[in-house]
Every structure is written in structure tokens, then in C-alpha cells.
Amino acid sequence: MKTQEDDLLVYDEDDAVKFIMNFLPAEFKSKIDDTKIEYVLDVVYEYYEENGLIDEDSTEEASIDEEDMLNFIIDCAKKDKMNMAEDEVELILEGEYQYGKSLGIYKEEE
């Protein structure tokens, strides 16, 4: 049986970046580069840590407030002077979600 720990071992940030780049619509490929994607992935991890959503001793699924996470990332991007529009962040997050689904990390909510 596949465990969440197995899923985390499969998650590769370089692969995630490539997956997200391929996921992006053509009109965004000139606006979003690897640096922006890596930044968002790092801030997502920071969000998970700050909200207690990462517990290495637990395999319980966490429920994520997507709007709260989006606002957190946008606020961080402004503070860090990353030139990112909200729609760019949303696309990166959707691409990351699709990457996680392809690995079996995320499941559709019912």
C-alpha cells in the first residue's frame, strides 16, 4: 500500500517546475519563468509549515484553505518584491495541484 511518506519521496521540485511550465497556457509562458514557480513552491511550503499542515509523523489528510493560501502567497510576493500578478500565482498553484494529483498526493474533494 502506498503511504503519504512514499508520495513525499516521489515529489521532486525540479519535476514539479517542469510539469508546471508545461501546464501553463502559451500566453503565460513568457510571463512565468522557473524562478517564479520555484518562489511560489517555496512559499507554499512556508504556508504549510506556518499553519501546521506538515506533520512528518502523520499520514492524515489536511484541508487547505485555498483562498487563504493564495492571499498568503500574494502578500509574500509583494513583500519580497516579486513581480507577480494574482492570475500568475493562481496558474502556478493549479499546475502544482495537477502535479500532486498526478503523483497521487492530492485527491479531489467530494
N, CA, C and O of each residue as an XYZ file, in Angstrom:
440
protein
N       0.844     -1.185      0.000
C       0.000      0.000      0.000
C       0.887      1.247      0.000
O       1.869      1.323      0.740
N       0.535      2.204     -0.825
C       1.286      3.447     -0.942
C       0.959      4.367      0.231
O      -0.213      4.580      0.544
N       1.981      4.912      0.877
C       1.754      5.808      2.005
C       2.061      7.237      1.601
O       2.675      7.480      0.562
N       1.632      8.181      2.427
C       1.920      9.588      2.153
C       3.429      9.815      2.153
O       3.933     10.638      1.390
N       4.144      9.096      2.998
C       5.602      9.227      3.034
C       6.197      8.842      1.683
O       7.124      9.494      1.204
N       5.668      7.787      1.069
C       6.122      7.395     -0.267
C       5.868      8.521     -1.260
O       6.720      8.815     -2.099
N       4.687      9.162     -1.168
C       4.352     10.256     -2.067
C       5.341     11.405     -1.934
O       5.767     11.987     -2.932
N       5.704     11.728     -0.695
C       6.623     12.842     -0.478
C       8.012     12.528     -1.044
O       8.725     13.428     -1.489
N       8.384     11.267     -1.023
C       9.667     10.889     -1.588
C       9.654     11.006     -3.109
O      10.699     11.223     -3.722
N       8.480     10.862     -3.720
C       8.338     10.937     -5.165
C       8.298     12.386     -5.634
O       8.698     12.677     -6.761
N       7.821     13.304     -4.786
C       7.696     14.715     -5.160
C       9.082     15.289     -5.380
O       9.914     15.312     -4.474
N       9.312     15.744     -6.581
C      10.603     16.310     -6.945
C      10.364     17.729     -7.445
O       9.638     17.931     -8.418
N      10.970     18.714     -6.784
C      10.700     20.107     -7.145
C      11.092     20.406     -8.584
O      10.387     21.148     -9.268
N      12.200     19.846     -9.059
C      12.596     20.081    -10.454
C      11.544     19.538    -11.421
O      11.200     20.183    -12.412
N      11.042     18.340    -11.116
C       9.980     17.766    -11.949
C       8.708     18.604    -11.849
O       8.003     18.795    -12.841
N       8.418     19.103    -10.644
C       7.231     19.940    -10.455
C       7.334     21.200    -11.308
O       6.362     21.593    -11.953
N       8.493     21.829    -11.318
C       8.694     23.047    -12.115
C       8.476     22.740    -13.598
O       7.786     23.489    -14.289
N       9.054     21.657    -14.087
C       8.877     21.277    -15.496
C       7.408     20.997    -15.805
O       6.885     21.436    -16.829
N       6.749     20.264    -14.911
C       5.333     19.940    -15.089
C       4.514     21.224    -15.174
O       3.672     21.371    -16.060
N       4.761     22.156    -14.249
C       4.002     23.410    -14.206
C       4.257     24.234    -15.463
O       3.322     24.807    -16.022
N       5.497     24.301    -15.912
C       5.809     25.039    -17.144
C       5.027     24.465    -18.323
O       4.519     25.213    -19.158
N       4.931     23.141    -18.389
C       4.174     22.502    -19.468
C       2.672     22.705    -19.302
O       1.934     22.695    -20.287
N       2.217     22.888    -18.072
C       0.801     23.081    -17.769
C       0.318     24.480    -18.173
O      -0.846     24.664    -18.526
N       1.217     25.455    -18.117
C       0.834     26.852    -18.358
C       0.318     27.072    -19.776
O       0.862     26.516    -20.730
N      -0.738     27.891    -19.918
C      -1.186     28.276    -21.257
C      -0.078     29.074    -21.960
O       0.725     29.741    -21.307
N      -0.046     29.000    -23.271
C       1.020     29.632    -24.062
C       1.199     31.115    -23.738
O       2.325     31.609    -23.681
N       0.088     31.826    -23.524
C       0.193     33.269    -23.285
C       0.861     33.614    -21.954
O       1.226     34.769    -21.738
N       1.028     32.646    -21.063
C       1.683     32.905    -19.782
C       3.136     32.442    -19.749
O       3.876     32.793    -18.830
N       3.547     31.666    -20.732
C       4.904     31.113    -20.725
C       5.975     32.197    -20.825
O       7.108     31.978    -20.397
N       5.643     33.355    -21.379
C       6.614     34.448    -21.451
C       6.631     35.276    -20.163
O       7.579     36.020    -19.916
N       5.581     35.147    -19.344
C       5.482     35.921    -18.099
C       5.995     35.147    -16.889
O       6.507     35.732    -15.934
N       5.850     33.826    -16.942
C       6.186     32.988    -15.790
C       7.415     32.154    -16.127
O       7.428     31.398    -17.098
N       8.450     32.310    -15.299
C       9.674     31.528    -15.511
C       9.901     30.595    -14.320
O       9.131     30.587    -13.359
N      10.970     29.815    -14.409
C      11.295     28.861    -13.344
C      11.426     29.543    -11.986
O      11.021     28.984    -10.966
N      11.989     30.743    -11.970
C      12.205     31.461    -10.710
C      10.882     31.752    -10.008
O      10.774     31.582     -8.794
N       9.881     32.187    -10.761
C       8.574     32.474    -10.163
C       7.930     31.197     -9.637
O       7.340     31.187     -8.556
N       8.048     30.125    -10.410
C       7.456     28.851     -9.982
C       8.142     28.361     -8.707
O       7.474     27.965     -7.753
N       9.474     28.387     -8.693
C      10.218     27.944     -7.511
C       9.860     28.805     -6.303
O       9.731     28.290     -5.192
N       9.698     30.103     -6.510
C       9.326     31.002     -5.425
C       7.975     30.582     -4.838
O       7.840     30.439     -3.622
N       6.979     30.385     -5.703
C       5.644     30.007     -5.229
C       5.701     28.674     -4.487
O       5.077     28.528     -3.435
N       6.440     27.702     -5.020
C       6.555     26.404     -4.348
C       7.177     26.557     -2.963
O       6.748     25.904     -2.012
N       8.182     27.412     -2.847
C       8.814     27.651     -1.545
C       7.835     28.306     -0.566
O       7.785     27.940      0.608
N       7.063     29.268     -1.053
C       6.112     29.965     -0.179
C       4.958     29.036      0.204
O       4.435     29.135      1.314
N       4.557     28.141     -0.691
C       3.532     27.148     -0.354
C       4.025     26.299      0.822
O       3.287     26.063      1.778
N       5.268     25.849      0.743
C       5.845     25.041      1.821
C       5.874     25.845      3.131
O       5.566     25.323      4.203
N       6.250     27.123      3.015
C       6.264     28.011      4.188
C       4.850     28.136      4.771
O       4.676     28.107      5.989
N       3.852     28.274      3.907
C       2.459     28.360      4.349
C       2.063     27.088      5.097
O       1.458     27.149      6.167
N       2.414     25.930      4.521
C       2.096     24.656      5.170
C       2.729     24.583      6.556
O       2.080     24.169      7.517
N       3.990     24.983      6.658
C       4.679     24.944      7.955
C       4.024     25.872      8.971
O       3.761     25.470     10.104
N       3.759     27.122      8.563
C       3.191     28.106      9.478
C       1.789     27.728      9.958
O       1.356     28.153     11.029
N       1.091     26.933      9.166
C      -0.278     26.554      9.515
C      -0.377     25.127     10.036
O      -1.471     24.573     10.144
N       0.763     24.538     10.357
C       0.777     23.205     10.942
C       0.249     22.123     10.016
O      -0.301     21.126     10.484
N       0.404     22.302      8.719
C      -0.113     21.336      7.758
C       0.909     20.277      7.369
O       0.600     19.345      6.627
N       2.120     20.427      7.873
C       3.144     19.424      7.602
C       3.492     18.757      8.919
O       4.055     19.374      9.824
N       3.145     17.494      9.003
C       3.459     16.701     10.182
C       4.046     15.393      9.694
O       3.330     14.523      9.199
N       5.348     15.261      9.836
C       6.035     14.088      9.315
C       5.605     12.800     10.007
O       5.834     11.714      9.476
N       4.986     12.900     11.186
C       4.570     11.713     11.918
C       3.133     11.306     11.615
O       2.634     10.326     12.169
N       2.467     12.054     10.737
C       1.060     11.789     10.460
C       0.839     11.543      8.973
O       1.492     12.146      8.121
N      -0.092     10.647      8.686
C      -0.492     10.429      7.296
C      -1.905     10.940      7.057
O      -2.509     10.654      6.024
N      -2.434     11.704      8.027
C      -3.761     12.275      7.878
C      -3.763     13.328      6.785
O      -2.795     14.067      6.606
N      -4.881     13.383      6.051
C      -5.023     14.405      5.028
C      -5.339     15.733      5.693
O      -6.063     15.794      6.687
N      -4.786     16.785      5.130
C      -5.044     18.124      5.646
C      -5.989     18.847      4.692
O      -5.947     18.645      3.478
N      -6.826     19.680      5.257
C      -7.703     20.513      4.452
C      -7.052     21.883      4.345
O      -6.667     22.483      5.349
N      -6.934     22.365      3.125
C      -6.228     23.629      2.897
C      -7.222     24.689      2.436
O      -8.004     24.469      1.512
N      -7.177     25.837      3.096
C      -7.993     26.977      2.690
C      -7.266     27.633      1.518
O      -6.315     28.391      1.708
N      -7.726     27.330      0.304
C      -7.035     27.781     -0.900
C      -6.984     29.296     -1.014
O      -5.979     29.851     -1.458
N      -8.054     29.968     -0.620
C      -8.074     31.429     -0.692
C      -7.074     32.036      0.285
O      -6.377     32.996     -0.045
N      -7.007     31.473      1.484
C      -6.056     31.947      2.481
C      -4.613     31.736      1.990
O      -3.760     32.609      2.151
N      -4.362     30.580      1.398
C      -3.021     30.304      0.886
C      -2.677     31.253     -0.260
O      -1.558     31.764     -0.321
N      -3.611     31.494     -1.160
C      -3.383     32.420     -2.269
C      -3.041     33.810     -1.731
O      -2.083     34.436     -2.184
N      -3.824     34.287     -0.767
C      -3.564     35.611     -0.178
C      -2.202     35.649      0.507
O      -1.491     36.650      0.413
N      -1.830     34.574      1.193
C      -0.530     34.492      1.851
C       0.590     34.620      0.818
O       1.553     35.356      1.031
N       0.462     33.909     -0.292
C       1.499     33.941     -1.335
C       1.580     35.326     -1.968
O       2.673     35.844     -2.196
N       0.435     35.919     -2.250
C       0.428     37.255     -2.864
C       1.058     38.275     -1.919
O       1.836     39.126     -2.350
N       0.723     38.191     -0.629
C       1.324     39.108      0.355
C       2.838     38.914      0.426
O       3.587     39.890      0.472
N       3.290     37.664      0.435
C       4.733     37.389      0.469
C       5.411     37.919     -0.786
O       6.495     38.497     -0.709
N       4.786     37.728     -1.934
C       5.361     38.177     -3.205
C       5.522     39.698     -3.215
O       6.528     40.224     -3.691
N       4.514     40.396     -2.682
C       4.611     41.863     -2.605
C       5.746     42.266     -1.673
O       6.553     43.138     -1.995
N       5.792     41.616     -0.512
C       6.817     41.932      0.481
C       8.223     41.655     -0.076
O       9.163     42.405      0.186
N       8.347     40.574     -0.842
C       9.646     40.185     -1.401
C       9.928     40.831     -2.759
O      10.925     40.523     -3.412
N       9.027     41.735     -3.172
C       9.172     42.471     -4.421
C       9.268     41.551     -5.641
O      10.011     41.815     -6.587
N       8.501     40.474     -5.589
C       8.369     39.588     -6.748
C       7.268     40.183     -7.617
O       6.172     40.460     -7.131
N       7.546     40.372     -8.852
C       6.577     40.968     -9.770
C       5.662     39.873    -10.305
O       5.904     39.303    -11.368
N       4.590     39.589     -9.535
C       3.681     38.515     -9.906
C       2.238     38.976     -9.791
O       1.829     39.538     -8.775
N       1.478     38.730    -10.845
C       0.049     39.034    -10.825
C      -0.694     37.870    -10.173
O      -0.204     36.741    -10.145
N      -1.876     38.164     -9.656
C      -2.667     37.133     -8.983
C      -2.972     35.958     -9.915
O      -2.931     34.804     -9.489
N      -3.276     36.246    -11.186
C      -3.595     35.156    -12.110
C      -2.385     34.262    -12.375
O      -2.540     33.070    -12.643
N      -1.184     34.833    -12.300
C       0.027     34.018    -12.450
C       0.175     33.067    -11.260
O       0.466     31.884    -11.434
N      -0.027     33.589    -10.064
C       0.066     32.759     -8.864
C      -0.985     31.652     -8.922
O      -0.691     30.498     -8.608
N      -2.208     32.001     -9.322
C      -3.276     31.004     -9.411
C      -2.920     29.887    -10.393
O      -3.159     28.713    -10.112
N      -2.353     30.249    -11.536
C      -1.964     29.238    -12.525
C      -0.856     28.329    -11.997
O      -0.885     27.117    -12.209
N       0.109     28.915    -11.316
C       1.202     28.116    -10.742
C       0.632     27.151     -9.704
O       1.005     25.978     -9.673
N      -0.270     27.643     -8.858
C      -0.888     26.778     -7.841
C      -1.699     25.658     -8.483
O      -1.659     24.517     -8.022
N      -2.428     25.976     -9.533
C      -3.212     24.945    -10.217
C      -2.280     23.914    -10.860
O      -2.560     22.716    -10.835
N      -1.179     24.384    -11.429
C      -0.202     23.462    -12.009
C       0.422     22.568    -10.946
O       0.644     21.380    -11.179
N       0.705     23.141     -9.782
C       1.279     22.349     -8.690
C       0.270     21.324     -8.204
O       0.631     20.191     -7.885
N      -0.995     21.723     -8.146
C      -2.059     20.804     -7.731
C      -2.165     19.642     -8.727
O      -2.285     18.484     -8.329
N      -2.122     19.961    -10.007
C      -2.205     18.914    -11.028
C      -0.991     17.984    -10.953
O      -1.121     16.777    -11.160
N       0.187     18.543    -10.659
C       1.380     17.717    -10.491
C       1.190     16.769     -9.302
O       1.465     15.574     -9.404
N       0.720     17.310     -8.183
C       0.485     16.490     -6.995
C      -0.557     15.415     -7.254
O      -0.406     14.285     -6.791
N      -1.617     15.753     -7.992
C      -2.630     14.749     -8.351
C      -2.021     13.651     -9.206
O      -2.371     12.481     -9.051
N      -1.111     14.013    -10.108
C      -0.501     13.009    -10.986
C       0.340     12.014    -10.182
O       0.563     10.887    -10.623
N       0.808     12.434     -8.998
C       1.585     11.569     -8.129
C       0.715     10.828     -7.107
O       1.180      9.909     -6.433
N      -0.545     11.236     -7.005
C      -1.429     10.634     -6.014
C      -1.359     11.304     -4.655
O      -1.890     10.779     -3.676
N      -0.707     12.462     -4.583
C      -0.579     13.189     -3.310
C      -1.900     13.890     -2.969
O      -2.354     13.864     -1.825
N      -2.504     14.513     -3.977
C      -3.758     15.231     -3.773
C      -4.902     14.434     -4.368
O      -4.752     13.716     -5.356
N      -6.059     14.589     -3.725
C      -7.269     13.949     -4.207
C      -8.345     15.022     -4.359
O      -8.360     16.013     -3.629
N      -9.238     14.807     -5.315
C     -10.365     15.707     -5.487
C     -11.224     15.692     -4.235
O     -11.465     14.632     -3.657
N     -11.687     16.867     -3.812
C     -12.612     16.911     -2.678
C     -13.992     16.541     -3.173
O     -14.402     16.917     -4.272
N     -14.696     15.802     -2.348
C     -16.044     15.369     -2.747
C     -17.089     16.360     -2.360
O     -18.272     16.146     -2.624
